[in-house]
Amino acid sequence: MEKRKPNHVTLEKNFLGKPPRIKSKFIFDYLIAKQNKDNTWPIKKLKIKD
């Protein structure tokens, strides 16, 4: 499987009319909350590879 590279996002006033909607938030180093279509925020645990 090919590794995906991050996409560059330009957050300039001229490029975007308004800020992008935030759909996920880091709560802790390995916990993330992701917004669903019904506006709930389930918490997911990330698998950390050492």
RAQUIVEN-V538517 format. One record per helix or strand. SS is the DSSP state (A for helix, B for strand). FROM is the first residue (numbers start at 1). TO is the last residue. If there is no record, write none. Layout:
ss:SS from:FROM to:TO
ss:SS from:FROM to:TO
//
This chain:
ss:B from:24 to:28
ss:B from:31 to:35
ss:B from:41 to:45
//
